[in-house]
């Protein structure tokens, strides 16, 4: 739903404000139908989404939208600096990714369920590049952001590998991340893409 810090924005009003966008998706969830019943699939998806919501809440993330087997989060506070929102997003997604790849995978194997994997995309938009507004009609609308960096979070998620996080160049620049925290993303042809993959075990010093 609507982010509480911007919920007083009128239907035809707009405001520019920075935002860190996070999109998390379950890898290969459409193939679950070949292995499990509908109630089982529902339980698997809901368990992951519920876990993501709980972890996001602990780091000040706002659940903007549940999209099928994915979740879109906004990390932003009007009274906090952009760095604060970016760091919280990195910490939240690193913790979630680590848990899914280790403890949750072991738990699922012990219950004879193939471990699920997640993919995450994160991008940050500066104030001048993010427009908050309502879309739709007064009785059927959504308060959301218009920004290239909103769209890029979903694009990065689609490019990410199993249990990995891809972040945009703005995240690198605003935190001035050193090389030991990241590695360049290389596509299948060997071309370096201007997005970066976070090593989740190295992001923990941000706590």
HELIX and SHEET records of a PDB file:
HELIX    1   1 UNK A    4  UNK A    6  5                                   3    
HELIX    2   2 UNK A   29  UNK A   34  5                                   6    
HELIX    3   3 UNK A   38  UNK A   58  1                                  21    
HELIX    4   4 UNK A   82  UNK A   99  1                                  18    
HELIX    5   5 UNK A  100  UNK A  104  3                                   5    
HELIX    6   6 UNK A  105  UNK A  110  1                                   6    
HELIX    7   7 UNK A  127  UNK A  129  5                                   3    
HELIX    8   8 UNK A  148  UNK A  159  1                                  12    
HELIX    9   9 UNK A  169  UNK A  175  1                                   7    
HELIX   10  10 UNK A  179  UNK A  181  5                                   3    
HELIX   11  11 UNK A  200  UNK A  203  1                                   4    
HELIX   12  12 UNK A  204  UNK A  206  5                                   3    
SHEET    1   A 3 UNK A  14  UNK A  16  0                                        
SHEET    2   A 3 UNK A 131  UNK A 137 -1                                        
SHEET    3   A 3 UNK A 140  UNK A 146 -1                                        
SHEET    1   B 7 UNK A  62  UNK A  67  0                                        
SHEET    2   B 7 UNK A  70  UNK A  75 -1                                        
SHEET    3   B 7 UNK A  19  UNK A  26 -1                                        
SHEET    4   B 7 UNK A 118  UNK A 125 -1                                        
SHEET    5   B 7 UNK A 164  UNK A 168  1                                        
SHEET    6   B 7 UNK A 192  UNK A 198 -1                                        
SHEET    7   B 7 UNK A 182  UNK A 186 -1                                        
END                                                                             
